[in-house]
Amino acid sequence: MAMPAEDVILDEGKKPWYITPAERAIYSVIVMVGAFMAILDTTVVDVIVPKLTGPLATDLYGVQWIITSYMIAAAIGLLITEWLIKNFGSKKIFLAGVALFTAASFACGISNALEEMILFRVLQGIGEAFIMVTSHIMIFSYFPPHQKGLAMGIFALGVSFAPSLGPTIGGYLTEFYNWRMVFFINVPVGILLLVAGLIFLPRERLFEKLRFNFTSFILLSFATVSLLVMLSKGQQYGWLHSSFIIVLLLCAIIGFLLYALVELNSQFKLIDFSLFKNPDFFNGMMIYFFILGFSMYQYFYLLPIYYERIKMLPTLGAGIAVFAFAVFIGIFSPIAGILADKIGAKKAVALAAFVYVITSVLLLPKLNYYTPMHQAMLLTIPFGIGMGLFFAPVTVMVMQSAPPHKGELAIVLMDYFRFVGGSFGTALATNNMEYFKNMHFLRMNELQNYEYIGYFLHKLQNLLGISWEQIKIIFGSYEEFMSFNYGFYNTFMHAGYWGVFGTIFVLLLFLIKPKENL
């Protein structure tokens, strides 16, 4: 029988939160920096991927595997993390994750071939999975029950603030140093974390031995890999017009079905789905999946593109513009945690959802080429506030609705949903952007007065002294740019609609009460 998390004791014989404020601060900083480093890497690398085609002797589709391989490895690593924590303890797995992530970062920095880079990114992704789950669990255990919201608010500084800082840091390092610095910067931080963790972090006693279901793990991993590759490569191959994508879809469906059959007939389950019988847990996971994954991740993906492609800012400039709302994520994350402790996690989630939906539907779609830069940055600030208010109360609610000895599994599921939901969100944003850009391009051509356009272009040709072919290319580029600009409105709106859909589960939090025995 597993011991509840509240009864887990450290080697010194005391409960995890029976520590001094100084110890709590030291432990929290160590695990938060680990989470910050790991999750920051996801968006920092996104910035430099287009610049790697030359150094790695490949094309843009080739370097996209640098992101895809990392995402897949992290998702697979999550599935084994609960078993590792139960059998070896959070501290050991956290430090193992930091060591693996740090070594893999150095190896990525010295890579000169695409195959090398992909291999080391896989190792990085596994390291991130270990870091994220263990750091989440540890910081939650360092705070007493009445301060769990504050704990998650502090942790949210890493989880939600780091992705927004990625474009800024990546742009700066790439512009003033070298793309390899994006990886090398993790090395000294990782080494310091290892030393600090070995010296300061308390070692908990092992309190449960789990049997690992390798059959379920292989099947779920197979299904997850198929799904994530399909989502990341769907736009490139033409979605269901491609036999490759159809095969991946079938593999994902078959993999998930076989996994479900094995789990139903297995004594030792990989995932305890009885957690989802608690309506608070189920609704919390759906809120996380749809609002964060399907909706917020689209804006994370789209806003840097908007600043670079529509406002025509350099990489560093786009990063600075994104930083305008990232600051408010950092400010409001601990505030949200305190609110969750004061007014309850459910009410704090409802407040966060309200702020986010208003922002995503009414403010962000206003961004276009004609929006002044200062106004564009101001319009994204409420998005940062909504993001900051979101993470801590959702996490607290999910953790409180799970049995104490299932805390590790609850975090694993949240991070798994984050990866899969974020992959769906990014794929949706890419597909919608392409669709609406083409739609507006065709609409502009349908509405044009060709006689007047011809007159205007001939006049412009004479004024500039260039050939007719050149003037047609210039005008075609202008049409493509404007269709891209107008497409952002529709894409932003559709991202917001997923946020609205996610609020259904927020309402269900107040309409469906969990049974006492759950």
ROLO-909600 format. One record per residue (C-alpha): z, x, y. Coordinates in steps of 0.25 Angstrom, whole numbers, plus 5000, padded with zeros to 4 digits. Each point is the difference from the previous one (the first is absolute). Layout:
N
ZXY
...
//
This chain:
518
500050005000
499650065014
501050015010
499849935013
499650095012
501349975007
500750064988
499250134999
500850115004
499750155004
500550124993
501250005009
500549874995
499749915012
499049895003
498750055008
500449945013
501550065000
499550115008
500350055014
499149975012
499550145001
499750004985
499249875001
499250065012
499750134992
499649924988
499249905007
499250105008
499650084988
499549884992
499349945013
499350135003
499550004986
499549865001
499450035014
499250124995
499549944987
499549875007
499550075013
499050084991
499349874996
499449985014
500050145005
499050034989
499249885004
499650065013
499550134994
499249954989
498649995007
500250155004
500150044986
498649984996
499650145004
501250084995
500049934986
498450004999
500049854998
499649875007
500849895006
500149924987
500550124993
501150035010
500449864999
500650034986
501050095007
500749875005
499649924988
500650104990
501350015008
500249855000
499749984986
501050114996
501149955008
499849864994
500150054986
501250095004
500749885004
500049944987
500850114993
500950035011
501149894996
500150064986
500150145006
501149965010
500849934989
499950124991
500250125009
500649945013
499449985014
500350145006
499350074989
498749915001
500150015015
500050155000
499050014989
499149915009
500250095012
499750124992
498749944994
499549955014
500350135007
499350094989
498849905000
499950005015
499950155000
499050004989
499249895008
500050095012
499450124992
498949914993
498650045002
499449904990
500049854999
500550004985
501250095004
500349915012
500049874991
500950064990
501050055010
500049875007
500349934987
501250094999
500449965014
499949854997
500950024988
501050075009
500049895011
500349904989
501250074996
500550035014
499849855005
500749934989
501250104999
500250015015
499949855002
501149994989
500950115005
500049965015
500349864995
501250054992
500650085012
500449885008
501049894997
499549864997
500249955014
499150115005
498849994991
499149955011
500450125009
499650094988
498749944998
499750005015
500250155000
499250024987
498949915007
499850125010
499450074989
499249894993
499449935012
500150105011
499350124993
498749934997
499849975015
500350145003
499050064990
498749995009
500850075012
500550114991
498750024992
499149995013
500950115007
500150104988
498549984997
499550025015
500950115003
500250084987
499349974987
499949884990
500850094990
501249995009
500149854997
500450044986
500750145003
501049935010
500649934988
500450134993
501250055010
500549865001
500049984985
500750134997
501149975011
500149864993
500250064986
501150105005
500749895008
499949904988
500550114990
501250035009
500449875006
499549884992
501149944991
499649994985
500349874994
500449984986
499049954990
500349854997
498849954991
499150054990
498649934999
499049994989
498650025006
498949914996
498850105000
499049894995
500349915012
500050125009
498650044995
499449865001
500649985014
499650135005
498649984995
499949865007
500650065013
499050125000
498849904998
500549915011
500250105010
498750084997
499349865001
500749975014
499750145006
498650014995
499549855001
499450025014
499350124996
499349944987
499849865005
501249934994
499549904989
498550045002
500450134993
500250014985
501050115002
500949915008
499849894990
500550094989
501250045008
500449865003
499849964985
500950134996
501149965010
500049854995
500050044985
501150115003
500949915007
499849894989
500350104989
501250055008
500549865001
499849984985
500750134996
501249975010
500249864994
500250064986
500750125003
501550024999
500050115011
499349955012
499450095010
500249905011
501149895000
499249885005
501349915000
500250065014
499049915005
500749874995
500950025013
499249935011
500550105011
499550124992
498749934997
499849955014
500450145005
499050074992
498949915004
500450025015
499950154998
498749994992
499249915010
500650035013
500250154998
498950024990
498949905003
500249995015
500850125007
499250104992
498749955006
500550035014
500550144995
498650024996
499249935011
500850055013
499650154998
498649964998
500049915012
500550115009
499050104994
498749924998
500249895011
500850075011
499350134996
501350095000
500150134993
500950014988
501250055008
499849895011
499949894989
501350054994
500750005014
499549865002
500649964986
501350075004
500249895011
500449904989
500550094990
501250035010
500449864999
500050004985
501050115001
500849935010
500149864994
500250054985
501550035001
500149885010
499449914988
501050064991
501249975009
499449855001
499949994985
501550034999
500449915012
499249874998
499550024986
498850064993
499249874999
500149965015
499750155004
498749994991
499649865007
500250075013
499150124996
498949914994
500049915013
499850125009
499050064991
499149884998
500049975015
499650145003
498950014989
499449865003
500149995015
500050155005
499350104991
498749925000
499950025015
499750154998
498550045002
499250105008
500349935013
501550004999
500650115009
500750114992
501449975006
499849854997
499650044986
501250084998
500949895006
499449904990
500450084988
501450025004
500549864995
499350044987
500950124999
501249915003
499649914989
499850114990
501350065004
500749874998
499449974986
500350114990
501550015000
500449854999
498949984989
500650124992
501449955002
499749864995
499250054988
501150104996
501149895002
499349904991
499850104989
501150034990
500850135004
499550084988
498649965002
499950065014
499150124996
499049904994
500149915012
499650125009
498950044990
499449875000
500050005016
499350135001
499049964989
499749875008
499950095012
498950084994
499249894993
500249915012
499650115010
498850034991
499549855001
500350005015
499250135003
498849954991
500149865007
499950075014
498850094996
499349884994
500349915011
499650105011
498650034993
499849854998
500349965014
499350125006
498749954993
500249865004
500150035015
498850094999
499249894994
500549905010
499750095012
498650024995
499849854998
500549975014
499150105007
498949975009
499050104995
499049995012
501250045009
500550114991
498650064999
499950005015
501450065002
499850114990
498650045006
500650005014
501250094994
499050094993
499250035013
501350025007
500550104989
498750064997
500149994985
499149954989
500049864995
500650044987
501150075007
500449885008
499949904988
501050104993
501050005012
499949845001
500249994985
501250095001
500649915011
499849884992
500750064988
501150055009
500249865006
499949934987
501150094995
500849975012
499949854998
500350024985
501450055004
500449865005
499749934987
500650114991
501350005008
500149854999
499850004985
501150114999
500949915008
499649884991
500650074988
501350025008
500049855002
499849984985
501250094998
500949915009
499949894989
500950094992
501050015012
500149855001
500349994985
501250105002
500649885007
499549894992
500350054986
501450054997
500350094989
500949954988
501450064999
499850064987
498750085004
//
